[in-house]
């Protein structure tokens, strides 16, 4: 059963790492502080659980200690989570509800420690092997509280989602589904099974330790997908914009290179080779914007050498041909100059439209160079 534990632990570590990176960018966000602490507590709890499932590591710890650490840390996690959600739903009653939830979590932790301490060291076994009354009581207390916390957390998450209009709405719904999966598929069956084993001596739901562990992995992973959804969505958008900017940057290079070779002063920074340029990874959108500005400056410098004025009726291929001719004409000192005019005049005030226009001209310019064999 190590694989489900690894999946849960990996999901928690990814979520905690992401929240820590967000906190580094917004250190004064109090809500983000609480969420980050919550995710770190889950990492601690699941690390303890994972350690307990590894015989070599578990042998170095007191018998059953990882399970005690996991359950007590989880009570703190859920208390903080519920307090955070209470604050979103009802800010006025957040303090009163917070004290109640923290008190309940402390009471649960106390009962967990007391029942664990009463159990004989040899009886401090995992859930599936627990037979001693004290350990059954330990697992009953833990699952009762977790069932309550999942119910309460799911309800508050859905209520908060109903009052949210941002993309966090879907995030909260997904997190609530994860909590409900754990409630219905893990903690309720384990509570019924443990209570029956403790008070009646029979198990009405056999093998709960076997089939609820994969369900727990699904629930925790779903919960963290919900928490991480807004950040993951933002990251995917940024990655898409980065690749788009990089493609634009590289497609504009032939036209930009021809203009900077002829008018070196238009380059805001020293030019570099295509090989070095492939190593540029940071600030791609800024680099692309700068390249567009430099191309526009180069076209202004080139405009007196045009063989004929340009206008909006010219296609991208026609404008590329005019630019190609102007570059040839600019190398001759006795070539008469025209009055400056706008090359590739913008057809729209939108920056995206200007970029598309320059890309079309740059592509046509590359095609023309390949046909004529010129490398200006």
N, C-alpha and C positions, 0 to 999 in steps of 0.2 A: 504493500500500500504506500510505498515511498513516492511513486509517480504523482498521485493526486496531491500529496503534501508539497512536492516540488512545484507543481503548477500553481497552487495557491500562493506559495511563497514568492514565486517569480512574479505573479500578478501584483502582489503587494509591494515588492521591491520596485517594480517599474512605476507604479502609482506614486510611491513615496519619493522616488528620484525626480519624477516630473514635478511634484508639488514643491520639492526643495528648490528646483530650478526656477519655478514661478516665484517662490518666496524671495529668492536672491534678487529678482528684478523688482519686486514690490514688497520690501521688508516692513512697511508700515500698515499693510493690510491685515487687520486683526482677524477677520473671518478666515483668511488664508492661513494664518498662524494656527488656528484651531483645526482646520482640515488637515494641515500638514502633520500636526501632532497626532491626530487620529490615525493617519496612514502609517506613521512611524510606530505607533503602538501595535498596530496589526502586524507589522513586520517583526517586531519583537516577539509577539505572541506566536506567530507562525514559525519563527526561527526556533523558539523553544519546542514547539511541536515537532519540527523537523529533526531537531537534535535528539528528541526522545525516540524517533523512529530509526536512528542510526546507532546500532549496538556499540560501536567503538567509542562514540562520543557519550552516549548515555551512561556507559559504565563509569565514567569519571564524575558523574553527578549523583546526588542523593537519589535513592529509589523513588521514582514517580515525580521528581521535582519539575521536569519540563512541563508536565501536565498542569501542575499547580500554578506555575508561572504563566502559562498560556491562559488559563481561565481567569486568573486575577487581572492580568493585563487587559483581556477582552472586556471585562466589566468596566474598566476605566475608559476604554475606547468607546463603548456604547454609551456610557454616561456623557462623555464629551460630545458625541455625535448627536444625541438627543437634545442636549442643552443648545448646541449650535442650531439645530432645526427649530427648536422652540423659539429661539431668538428671532429667526426669520419669520415664523408664523405669527407670534404674539410678542413683540418687543417689550410691552409693558409688563407682562407676566414672566419674562425670561428669568429674572432673579429668583422669584419664588419657585418656579418649576425647576430651575437649576439646582437649588439647594435640595429639593426633593429627590431629584435624580441622582445627585452625588451621594446623598444619604443612603439611597437604596443600593447604589453600587458598593459603597463602603460596607454596608450590612452584608451584602452577598459575599464580598471578599472575606469578611470576617468569618462567615459560616464556612466558606471554602477552606480557609486556613485551619479552622477548628476541626472540621471533619477529617481533613487530611492529617492533621497532627494526631488525632485519636486513632487512626488506623495503624496497624502494625506495619513496620517497614516491608515485610514480605507480602503484605496484602495490598500494597500500593501499586497495583497493576494498571494496565491500560483499560479503557472502557470495555472492550470486548471480553476481557478476562476478569473483570471485577465481580467478586462474589461476596466479599465481606460487607456487612451492613454499613460501616463507616464510609467505605469507598463508594458504595451504591448511593449513600446520602450525598457524598461529595459530587458525584455526577448528576444526581437529581437536582441539587441546588443550582449547579452550573447551567444545566439545560433549561430549567425553569426560568432563570433570569435571561438567558439568551433568547428563549421563545418570547418572553415579554419584550425584550429590547428590539428584536426583529419586527414584532408587531407594531410597537410604538414608532420605531424608526421608519418603517415603510409608510405608515399612516401620515407621519409628519412630512416625509419626503414628498408624498403625493399632494398633500395640502400646500406645501411650499411651491410645488410645481404649478399648481393652479393659480398662484398669485405671481408667477414669473412669466414674463413675455420674451425673455432672451432665449438663446440656445441652451441655457442651463435647464430649461423646462424638460427637454428630452433627457438630459443627463440625470435629472432627479427621478424621472419615471423609470429609467433603466436601473438606477441604484435601488429604487423601491422594489423592482422585480427581483433583483438579486437577494434582497432581504427576505422577500416572501418565499423564494425558493428554499432558502435556509430554514425558514420557519416551518413550512409544510413538509419539506423533504428530509429535514435533519432533526431539528430540536423538538418538535412535537412528537415524532415517533420515538426518539430517544427518551423523552420525558415519560411517555406512557410505558415504554419498555422497562425503564429503570424503576419507576414507582411500583409497577406490578412485581418486579423481581424483589424489591425491598419489602413490600407489605404483604404480598400474596405468595411469593415464592415461585411464580410462573412467569414466563415471558410470552405475552400475547403477540408480539411482533418479532419473530426470530431474525437473527443475523443483522440487526440494525447497524452494528459496527461495520459490516461488510458493504452493504449497499448505500448507506448514508454518506460515507466518506467521499465517493465520487460526486454525489449530489452537492455536498458541501463545497467541493472544488468548483463546481459549476456556479453555485450561488455567489461565492466570494469573487470569482473571476468576473461574473456579470456585474456585481456591485462596483468593482474597481473600474470596469469599462464605463459604467455610468459616471463615476467620479472623474475619470480621465477623458471623457468624451469631448468636452469643450476644448481642452488643451490639445488633444490629439487632432481635432478638426482644424484648429488654428495652425498646428504644426504642418498638417498636410497642405493647407492653403499656402503657407510660407514656402514649403518645398516646391509646390507647383509654380509659384511666382518666381522662385530662384531659378528653376530650370528654364522657364519662359524668358527671363531676363538674360540668362546665359546664352540661350539660342539666338536671341536678338543681338546681343553683344558680338557674337562670332559672325553672324550673317552680315552685320554692318562693317566688319573689318576691312574687306577689300576696297570698298568705297572710301572709308575713313583713311586707310593706308595711302591710297592714291592722292588724297587731298593733303594729308600731313607731309607726305614726301615733297609735294610741290610748295606747300605753305607751312613750314615747320612751326611757325609762331602760333598757329591755332591750337596746338596741343597744350593743354593745361599742365600736363606732367610729362616727363620724358617718355618717349615711345619705347616699346619693347617688342621682342620677337613673338611670333605666333606660339612657339614652344613655351616660352615663359608665360605667355598669356593664358595657356591652358591650366596653369597652376593657380590662377586667380580664383579664389573661392569666396572671399568675403566681399560684402557690399556690392553684390552684382547689380542690383537695381540702380544704385548710385553710379557705378561705372558705366552702365548702359545709358543713363540719362546724360552723363558727361560726354559720352561718345556722340550722342545725338546733337548736343550743343556744338561740339567741335566740327561735326559734319556741316551743320548749318553755317558756322563761321567760315568754313572752307568754301562752301558754295557761294557765299557773299564775295569772298576774295576772287573766286573764279568767274563770277558773272561778267566782268568787262571783256572777257575773252570768248564769250559765246559767239558762234557764227550767226545766230539769229536770236531774237528775244523769245523767251518761253512764256507760255500761258497755261491756264488750267485745262485747255483742250488737248494738250500733249499727253500721250500715254506714257507709262513708265519706261517702256522701251525707247520711245522717242527722246525722252528727257535724258536717259542714260547715254544715248548716242550724242546728244548735244554736249553733255558733260565730258564724254570721251574726246570729242573734237576740241572742246575748250582747253582741256589739259594739254593736247598737242600744240594748240595755238599759243598757250601761255609760255611755252619754252622758247618761242621765237621773239627776239628783242624788237624786230621791226614790224611785228603784227599790229595793225591798228586796233585800238580798243573801243569798245562801245560804252555807252552810259551804263552804270550798274543796274541790274534788274534782278528780280527774285527768281531763283532757280527752284523748281519744285514747290511752287507757292502752296501753302496749306489750304486744303479744301474744307477744313473744319477747325474750330477752336479747341477741340479735344486733343490732348496729348497723345492718346492712343491712335487717333486718326493720322497724326503727323508721323508717328512711329511706323504705322503700316505703310504710309506713302514712301518713306525713306527705305523701308525694307524692300518694297517692290522695285524701287529704282536701283538699290544695291544688287538685288538678284539679277535684274536686267543688265546691269553694268558688268557683273561677273560673266554672264552669258555672252555679252558682246566681246569682252576681252578674249574669251576662249575661242571665239570665231575668228577674230582678227589677229590673234597671236600676240597682242600688245600687252605689256605688263607695266604700264604707267601707274 
